[in-house]
Amino acid sequence: MDILIVAIVTLAINLLLGRWRVRYRKFSPMWWVLIHASIPIVIPLRIGLGVPLWTVPVFITLGVAGQALGARLRW
């Protein structure tokens, strides 16, 4: 259950950040900040909930997917 919580949070945060990221020029400082902004949220959440290390590639994939989907969705 903890893995699912972290997965949903990772995807949701990155959807929002991806949507916000499209407003900035590629490779600008703010663009980089938005790409990496979820890391200080997801890592402590993962550690705090005791989610195993083998799930890290899953969360990275969800982060990238969330950024990509967020940039493409029109809400």
C-alpha positions in Angstrom: 0.0 0.0 0.0 2.9 2.4 0.8 4.3 1.8 -2.7 1.0 2.8 -4.2 0.8 6.0 -2.1 4.3 7.1 -3.2 3.6 6.2 -6.8 0.4 8.2 -6.9 2.0 11.2 -5.2 5.0 11.0 -7.6 2.7 10.9 -10.7 0.4 13.7 -9.4 3.2 16.1 -8.4 5.0 15.6 -11.7 1.8 16.1 -13.7 1.4 19.5 -12.1 5.1 20.4 -12.5 5.1 19.2 -16.1 2.1 21.4 -16.9 3.8 24.4 -15.2 7.2 23.6 -16.9 5.9 24.3 -20.5 5.6 28.0 -19.6 9.4 28.3 -19.4 12.1 28.2 -22.1 13.8 24.9 -22.3 17.0 24.6 -20.2 16.3 27.8 -18.4 17.0 27.9 -14.7 13.3 27.7 -13.8 12.8 24.8 -16.2 15.5 22.9 -14.4 14.0 23.7 -11.0 10.6 22.3 -12.2 12.2 19.2 -13.6 13.8 18.4 -10.2 11.3 19.9 -7.8 9.6 16.7 -6.9 12.7 15.0 -5.7 12.8 16.6 -2.2 9.2 15.6 -1.8 9.3 12.0 -3.1 12.5 10.9 -1.5 11.6 11.7 2.1 8.1 10.3 1.5 9.6 7.0 0.2 12.0 6.8 3.1 9.4 7.8 5.7 7.0 5.1 4.5 9.8 2.5 4.4 9.4 1.8 0.7 12.2 -0.5 -0.6 15.0 0.7 -2.9 14.0 -1.6 -5.7 11.0 0.7 -6.4 13.2 3.7 -7.2 13.2 3.0 -11.0 9.4 2.8 -10.9 9.2 6.2 -9.3 11.7 7.7 -11.7 9.6 6.3 -14.6 6.4 7.7 -13.1 8.1 11.1 -12.6 9.2 11.3 -16.2 5.8 10.1 -17.4 4.1 12.7 -15.2 6.3 15.4 -16.6 5.6 14.4 -20.2 1.9 13.9 -19.7 1.6 17.2 -17.8 3.3 19.0 -20.6 0.9 17.6 -23.2 -2.4 17.7 -21.3 -4.6 20.8 -21.8 -6.6 21.5 -18.6 
